């Protein structure tokens, strides 16, 4: 059984992400970078190939967390706007 990618934390908000990607090119670029980095991290941590220095992995984790925070901020704003429109 494959282990789940712990870096894929936005799967439940995919519809909102798709809407934001259509509205905002910066969001689309940031989310794309986040997906690429999270996939690369997953592959590095689960591969049996050459060992990768911890400093490199830690730097990638830090960068991924910055991207996550930025994406979360956008999603919160997006959800707030949707809630305002419904009222």
Residue pairs with C-beta under 8 A, 6 or more apart in sequence:
3 46
5 38
5 39
5 42
6 42
7 37
7 38
7 39
7 41
7 42
7 64
8 38
9 68
10 17
10 71
10 75
13 75
16 75
16 78
16 79
17 31
17 71
17 75
19 78
20 27
20 28
20 31
20 74
20 75
20 78
21 27
21 28
21 31
24 74
27 71
27 74
30 67
30 70
30 71
30 74
31 71
33 67
34 64
34 67
34 68
34 71
37 60
37 63
37 64
37 67
38 64
40 60
41 57
41 60
41 61
41 64
44 52
44 57
44 60
45 57
